[in-house]
Amino acid sequence: MQPLAKNIWINGELTPWADAKVHVMSHALHYGTSVFEGIRVYDTPNGPCGFRLTDHVRRLFDSARIYHFPLPFTEDELVQACKDVVRSEGLRSAYLRPLAFLGECGMGVSPSPENIRTDVMISAFHWGAYLGEEALEKGVDACISSWNRVAPNTIPSGAKAGGNYLSGYLIGREARVRGFGEGIALGADGLLSEGAGENLFIVKDGVLMTPPAAASILQGITRDSVMKLARGLGYEAREQVLPREALYVADEVFMTGTAAEITPVRSVDGIPTRANGPGPITKAVNKAFRGLFDGTTPDRFGWLEPISEASSAAPAKERVHEPA
């Protein structure tokens, strides 16, 4: 595999790709005890900007809080570290992956608090359209998965945790084996939840509807952004419990996420949406979203955070690679 980046930030130091290693006995490798984020950096007229960078880092801390993972850095320090990594790679647009994980804590499923060690890494690299450029332009064909999302009070779906994504792995894999571009999951109650790695929106009679937090979803930051942008355009956007068949009679359907951005859904279970691809409301919201990055949409929420701006946190140190 070709390196995605020159350096990876690990526990406060920029480390060459080849030296970015963890022990095979790390707790997270065995039990999925990690929390992470995905953050886009866009090339804007004002230079590279992290989209809702601080909000993403705050959610990383929220996820760690839910799982009782102590983080050895402050939010400000990790925001600054994200900026440092992007600059070190010389990128104007990028995908950022901060990850906090339990390291060598022993083999018990629940290590004692005094033995918990949390390591933190951040990588910045290029990542194009998550479901492909064609999906962005024409829409993706999706299916309802036979796998449900987790039931309430089993594992916290509101945390962006590594182990949670085994659910998305099964949902997405099943969809692709069946010849679809992406899978959509129902909750344990049989109502709509979310995609394998995306939130879900249905447009019906000019109203945008998305399953609520209680539907075993991750409350996506792109999801929140879309709702705010849609309301700013004069559309009604609301959280609503939705049955499976709402997808079959929708005017438009689209998915949202940091990696997926705004991806139209062309059909579900072989039934085309009435728009049969990106409909007028999907296009309008996507235009407003994309406009944030080319300057045609005012950033009235302060979502764009310049990568060039330093915080009060100390910059990362660079570890020099010494050949053996």
LINNOR-V253545 format. One record per backbone hydrogen bond with DSSP energy under -0.5 kcal/mol. NH is the residue of the N-H (numbers start at 0). CO is the residue of the C=O. E is the energy in kcal/mol with one decimal. If there is no record, write none. Layout:
# LINNOR-V253545
nh/co/e
NH/CO/E
NH/CO/E
This chain:
# LINNOR-V253545
nh/co/e
7/14/-2.8
8/121/-2.6
9/7/-0.6
9/12/-3.2
10/119/-3.0
12/9/-1.6
13/316/-3.5
14/7/-2.9
14/12/-0.6
16/5/-2.6
18/15/-1.7
19/15/-0.6
19/16/-1.4
20/18/-1.6
25/22/-1.9
26/102/-3.2
27/101/-2.4
28/25/-0.7
29/25/-1.0
29/26/-0.7
30/26/-2.5
31/27/-2.0
33/31/-2.0
34/99/-2.6
35/159/-2.2
36/97/-2.0
38/95/-2.1
40/93/-3.1
41/48/-2.7
43/41/-0.9
43/46/-1.2
46/43/-2.2
48/41/-2.5
49/304/-2.9
50/39/-2.7
51/49/-0.8
51/302/-3.3
52/49/-0.7
55/51/-2.2
56/52/-2.3
57/53/-2.4
58/54/-2.0
59/55/-2.1
60/56/-1.9
61/57/-2.2
62/58/-2.9
63/59/-2.3
64/60/-2.3
65/61/-2.2
66/62/-1.6
67/64/-0.9
68/63/-2.9
69/67/-0.7
77/73/-1.8
78/74/-2.4
79/75/-2.4
80/76/-2.2
81/77/-2.2
82/78/-1.7
83/79/-2.6
84/80/-2.4
85/81/-1.9
86/82/-2.3
87/83/-2.5
88/84/-1.5
89/85/-0.6
89/86/-1.0
90/85/-1.8
93/40/-2.0
94/124/-3.3
95/38/-3.6
96/122/-2.8
98/120/-2.9
99/34/-3.1
100/118/-2.6
101/32/-2.1
102/116/-2.8
104/102/-1.4
104/105/-0.5
110/108/-0.6
114/111/-2.2
115/111/-0.7
115/112/-0.9
118/100/-3.1
118/116/-0.6
120/98/-2.8
121/8/-2.3
122/96/-1.3
124/94/-2.1
129/258/-1.1
131/128/-1.0
135/131/-1.4
136/132/-1.6
137/133/-3.4
138/133/-0.7
138/134/-1.3
139/263/-2.2
141/139/-0.6
141/266/-2.9
142/181/-1.5
144/183/-3.1
148/185/-2.9
153/150/-1.1
153/154/-0.5
154/150/-0.6
156/154/-0.8
158/155/-1.5
160/158/-1.5
161/33/-2.6
162/31/-1.7
164/160/-0.7
164/161/-1.4
165/162/-1.5
166/163/-1.4
167/163/-0.6
168/164/-2.0
169/165/-1.9
170/166/-2.2
171/167/-2.9
172/168/-2.5
173/169/-2.3
174/170/-1.7
175/171/-2.1
176/172/-2.5
177/173/-1.7
178/175/-1.2
179/174/-3.0
180/140/-3.0
181/140/-1.0
183/142/-2.6
184/193/-3.2
186/190/-3.4
189/186/-2.1
191/241/-2.8
192/184/-2.1
193/184/-0.6
194/197/-2.6
195/182/-1.4
198/255/-2.7
200/253/-2.7
201/208/-2.8
202/251/-3.1
203/201/-0.5
203/206/-2.2
206/203/-1.7
207/235/-2.9
208/201/-2.9
209/237/-1.8
214/211/-2.1
215/212/-0.6
216/212/-0.9
218/216/-0.6
219/217/-1.5
223/219/-1.9
224/220/-2.1
225/221/-2.7
226/222/-2.0
227/223/-1.9
228/224/-2.7
229/225/-2.9
230/226/-2.0
231/227/-1.9
232/228/-1.2
232/229/-0.5
233/230/-1.4
234/229/-2.4
235/205/-0.6
237/207/-2.6
239/209/-2.3
245/242/-1.5
246/243/-1.9
248/244/-1.0
249/246/-0.8
250/202/-2.1
251/202/-1.7
252/264/-0.5
253/200/-2.1
254/262/-2.9
255/198/-1.9
256/260/-1.4
260/256/-2.7
262/254/-2.5
262/260/-0.6
263/261/-0.6
264/252/-3.1
265/139/-2.4
265/263/-0.5
266/139/-1.1
267/270/-2.2
268/141/-2.2
269/141/-0.5
270/267/-2.0
271/269/-0.7
272/265/-2.2
273/249/-1.9
274/250/-1.9
278/276/-0.5
282/278/-2.6
283/279/-2.1
284/280/-2.7
285/281/-2.5
286/282/-2.4
287/283/-2.0
288/284/-2.5
289/285/-3.2
290/286/-2.0
291/287/-0.7
291/288/-1.1
292/289/-1.5
293/289/-0.9
294/290/-1.0
295/290/-0.7
296/290/-2.1
297/295/-0.5
299/297/-1.8
301/298/-1.2
304/49/-2.3
304/302/-0.6
305/303/-0.6
306/47/-2.8
308/305/-0.8
316/11/-1.7
318/13/-3.3
318/316/-0.5
319/317/-0.6
322/320/-0.6
